[in-house]
Amino acid sequence: HFDKVMAAIDKMVEDLKEEEAEDLEKKERCEEERMESTRQAATKSRAIDEATEFVNRLTGEVKEIDASIVEKNETIAKTKEDLVEAKKLRKDENAEWKESTADDEEMKDVIKRAREVLTQFYADSGLMFVQSRGAAFARGPAPAGEAGEGAPPPPPPTPERARC
């Protein structure tokens, strides 16, 4: 009997050594897998951190671009307001210029009619009406005491009917 027990114990020891070898192999495989998983987790964690940093940087750039867009839209709105104001001012100034030009033309006609009336008056009175362009301006004002020398006498008083 004892031989059978010893053989069974030897068998058990052999089985335990085989199991130990299998367990050791399994443990090494598990440790390698765990180390590989840890390496992959660290790599993926680094990739996530880099992606997060990239997203944060892009988010900051988007905010800056949005602020720039708002600023440019405000500038556009201000420019449009200025353009409307400038157009209104130009329209007003153009209307004022047209009115001034019309007034100038009217005054030109009034002066022309006044000259014609004066010319007719002097002709009817037997006097000479002489007017030269720019002569008075070219000489400047007459010096004191020289106005009477060589100047024609003043016109005679006008009759009441000739007054305008």
HELIX and SHEET records of a PDB file:
HELIX    1   1 PHE A    2  SER A  125  1                                 124    
HELIX    2   2 ALA A  135  ARG A  139  1                                   5    
HELIX    3   3 GLU A  160  ALA A  162  5                                   3    
END                                                                             
